[in-house]
Every structure is written in C-alpha cells, then in structure tokens.
C-alpha cells in the first residue's frame, strides 16, 4: 500500500456489516439507535438543502449562499448528536459543542427578519408550492421538523446540547420564510388554504 493509498479516506470499512456503527466517542450502537435516527434525518435534510440550493441558484434568488452555510452547520449539528454528552471525554465534548453563544441561531433570525420585510403578512394557511425552489424548500422544512422530533428526545436525555434543538427549530422557520421568498421572487402567487366543499 502506497502512502497515497493510506492518506485516502476509505468509503467502506466493513465494520457496519453486522448492523452497528460507531459514534464519535468510539462506542458502537445498533444502526437503528435513536442517535443514528437523528443523524440520518439531519443528513437527509442537508441533502435536500443541496437540491434546494441548486434550484435557488438556477432562479438566482439570493438564497444559495445561506443554504450552503446551513449545510456546513448541519455537519456540526451531526457532530454534537454523535457525541453523547454523558459518555464523551471532555476533549470531545468541547470539540463538538454547538452554538454556545447562540450566534448561529441569531443569524437565522436575522435572515428571517430580512426576508420577511419584502413578504406580505400571513393571514391564511398557505399550501406548499411556488415553483421548484420554493417547493423543495418546503420539503426541506418538513424534513427539518422531522429532524427536530428525532433530536428532542436526545436533548431530554442529556445526549445532545439544547442549542441543537433551538437551531433546528429556528431553521424550520427560516426555510418556511425562504420558501415564501423564493415563490415571490419567481412571481408565483401563494396558494391559500380553502376549506373543501
């Protein structure tokens, strides 16, 4: 094996072939463990944000840079979730702390407020739609809510930082607002809920 081969990150390790995977702490757990359920949903969210980012870039609606930053932040969310607070070394706990000063969550709020300035006040429920960019942002918002439901029990058991839940909660608000912005940017009228007759 050459030194180049040794430096390359191997995609397969075979260590998970029996249905377990390792946390950042080195502890092995079943792949259907609550931590891996949360990690998988956060990863799914990031992948869908990648698709949304592509559509936003095509539409040139100005959201793509924020979405890419969020994808990077979600890797940090995953690192925190993969390091159970009760069983990790102090070094690993410190290394995977998330949004200790609240600045990332505050940034989402700033982005929401900025986008909201150009949007009509909500008076009715709206139906997820509004073009490809907006629709994929709505789907990402749904996945974000699912990620939140998976993370909340981990926070309750002191396995993940509370700041993770706060960030994911605010992120779903941002994605809703971003979807409305994307629809408006493309000139798509919001579809309003009407009680079926």
C-alpha positions as CSV (number, residue, x, y, z in Angstrom):
1,X,0.0,0.0,0.0
2,X,1.4,3.4,-1.0
3,X,1.4,6.4,1.2
4,X,-1.1,8.0,-1.2
5,X,-3.4,5.0,-0.6
6,X,-3.0,5.4,3.2
7,X,-4.0,9.1,3.0
8,X,-7.2,8.4,1.1
9,X,-10.4,8.1,3.1
10,X,-11.9,4.7,2.5
11,X,-15.6,4.8,1.7
12,X,-16.2,1.3,3.0
13,X,-14.8,-0.2,6.3
14,X,-16.9,-3.3,6.7
15,X,-17.3,-2.5,10.4
16,X,-21.0,-1.9,10.0
17,X,-21.8,-5.1,8.2
18,X,-23.4,-6.6,11.3
19,X,-25.8,-3.7,11.9
20,X,-23.8,-1.5,14.2
21,X,-22.0,1.8,13.7
22,X,-19.6,3.9,15.8
23,X,-20.3,7.2,17.4
24,X,-17.6,9.9,17.7
25,X,-16.8,8.6,21.1
26,X,-15.9,5.2,19.6
27,X,-18.9,3.5,21.2
28,X,-20.7,1.1,18.8
29,X,-24.5,1.1,18.7
30,X,-27.2,-0.5,16.5
31,X,-27.8,1.4,13.3
32,X,-31.5,1.9,14.3
33,X,-30.5,3.6,17.6
34,X,-32.1,6.9,18.3
35,X,-28.8,8.7,17.7
36,X,-28.5,7.3,14.2
37,X,-32.1,8.0,13.5
38,X,-31.4,11.7,14.3
39,X,-28.1,11.7,12.4
40,X,-29.8,10.1,9.3
41,X,-32.6,12.7,9.3
42,X,-30.1,15.6,9.7
43,X,-28.1,14.1,6.8
44,X,-31.4,13.8,4.7
45,X,-32.1,17.4,5.5
46,X,-28.7,18.5,4.3
47,X,-29.1,16.5,1.1
48,X,-32.4,18.1,0.3
49,X,-31.0,21.5,1.1
50,X,-28.4,20.7,-1.6
51,X,-31.2,20.2,-4.1
52,X,-33.0,23.3,-3.0
53,X,-29.7,25.2,-3.3
54,X,-29.3,24.1,-6.9
55,X,-32.8,25.3,-7.7
56,X,-32.2,28.6,-5.9
57,X,-29.0,29.1,-7.8
58,X,-30.9,28.5,-11.1
59,X,-33.5,31.0,-10.1
60,X,-30.8,33.4,-8.9
61,X,-33.0,34.3,-5.8
62,X,-30.1,35.0,-3.5
63,X,-30.6,32.1,-1.1
64,X,-27.9,29.7,-2.2
65,X,-25.1,31.2,-0.1
66,X,-27.1,30.9,3.1
67,X,-28.2,27.3,2.3
68,X,-24.6,26.3,1.7
69,X,-23.6,27.7,5.1
70,X,-26.5,25.9,6.7
71,X,-25.4,22.6,5.1
72,X,-22.0,23.1,6.8
73,X,-23.6,23.9,10.1
74,X,-25.6,20.7,9.9
75,X,-22.4,18.8,9.9
76,X,-21.6,20.4,13.2
77,X,-25.1,19.5,14.4
78,X,-24.3,15.9,13.5
79,X,-21.0,16.0,15.4
80,X,-22.8,17.2,18.5
81,X,-25.5,14.5,18.2
82,X,-22.8,11.8,17.5
83,X,-21.1,12.7,20.8
84,X,-23.5,11.8,23.7
85,X,-22.9,14.4,26.4
86,X,-23.0,11.9,29.2
87,X,-20.4,9.5,27.8
88,X,-17.8,11.5,26.0
89,X,-14.4,12.8,27.1
90,X,-14.1,16.5,28.0
91,X,-11.9,17.0,24.9
92,X,-14.6,15.6,22.6
93,X,-17.4,17.4,24.4
94,X,-15.6,20.7,23.9
95,X,-14.7,19.9,20.3
96,X,-18.4,19.2,19.4
97,X,-20.1,22.0,21.5
98,X,-22.7,23.6,19.3
99,X,-23.7,27.3,19.1
100,X,-22.7,28.0,22.7
101,X,-23.2,31.8,22.3
102,X,-26.4,31.5,20.2
103,X,-24.9,33.4,17.3
104,X,-25.9,30.8,14.7
105,X,-29.5,30.8,15.8
106,X,-29.5,34.6,16.0
107,X,-28.1,34.7,12.4
108,X,-31.1,32.6,11.3
109,X,-33.4,35.1,13.0
110,X,-31.7,38.0,11.2
111,X,-32.1,36.2,7.9
112,X,-35.8,35.6,8.6
113,X,-36.4,39.2,9.5
114,X,-34.6,40.4,6.4
115,X,-36.6,38.2,4.1
116,X,-39.9,38.9,5.9
117,X,-39.6,42.6,5.1
118,X,-40.5,42.0,1.5
119,X,-43.3,39.5,2.1
120,X,-47.0,40.1,2.7
121,X,-48.1,39.4,6.2
122,X,-49.6,35.9,6.6
123,X,-53.4,35.9,7.0
124,X,-54.2,32.4,6.0
125,X,-52.6,28.9,5.8
126,X,-50.6,28.6,2.6
127,X,-50.1,25.4,0.6
128,X,-46.6,24.3,-0.1
129,X,-45.9,25.2,-3.7
130,X,-44.5,28.2,-5.6
131,X,-42.1,26.7,-8.2
132,X,-39.2,24.3,-7.8
133,X,-37.0,26.3,-5.5
134,X,-39.9,27.1,-3.1
135,X,-41.4,23.6,-3.2
136,X,-38.0,22.0,-2.4
137,X,-37.5,24.4,0.5
138,X,-41.0,23.4,1.8
139,X,-39.9,19.7,1.7
140,X,-36.7,20.6,3.4
141,X,-38.7,22.4,6.1
142,X,-40.7,19.2,6.6
143,X,-37.5,17.1,6.9
144,X,-36.2,19.7,9.4
145,X,-39.3,19.2,11.5
146,X,-38.7,15.5,11.4
147,X,-35.1,16.0,12.5
148,X,-36.3,18.2,15.4
149,X,-38.6,15.4,16.5
150,X,-35.7,12.9,16.5
151,X,-33.3,15.3,18.3
152,X,-35.7,16.5,21.1
153,X,-35.7,13.1,23.0
154,X,-31.8,13.1,22.8
155,X,-31.8,16.6,24.4
156,X,-34.2,15.4,27.1
157,X,-31.8,12.6,28.0
158,X,-28.8,15.0,28.0
159,X,-27.3,13.3,25.0
160,X,-27.2,16.4,22.8
161,X,-26.9,20.1,23.5
162,X,-30.2,22.1,23.9
163,X,-28.8,24.6,21.4
164,X,-29.1,21.9,18.7
165,X,-32.9,21.8,19.2
166,X,-33.1,25.6,19.3
167,X,-31.2,25.9,16.0
168,X,-33.2,23.2,14.2
169,X,-36.4,24.8,15.4
170,X,-35.4,28.2,14.1
171,X,-34.1,26.6,10.9
172,X,-37.6,25.3,10.0
173,X,-38.9,28.9,10.4
174,X,-36.1,30.1,8.1
175,X,-36.9,27.5,5.5
176,X,-40.6,28.5,5.6
177,X,-39.7,32.1,5.1
178,X,-37.2,31.3,2.4
179,X,-39.8,29.2,0.5
180,X,-42.1,32.2,0.5
181,X,-39.3,34.5,-0.7
182,X,-38.4,32.0,-3.5
183,X,-42.0,31.9,-4.7
184,X,-42.4,35.6,-4.6
185,X,-39.1,36.1,-6.4
186,X,-40.3,33.9,-9.3
187,X,-43.7,35.7,-9.4
188,X,-45.7,32.8,-8.1
189,X,-48.8,33.6,-6.2
190,X,-49.2,31.9,-2.9
191,X,-51.9,29.2,-2.9
192,X,-54.2,29.8,0.1
193,X,-56.0,27.1,2.0
194,X,-59.7,27.0,1.2
195,X,-62.0,24.6,3.1
196,X,-63.1,22.0,0.6
197,X,-66.8,21.9,-0.1
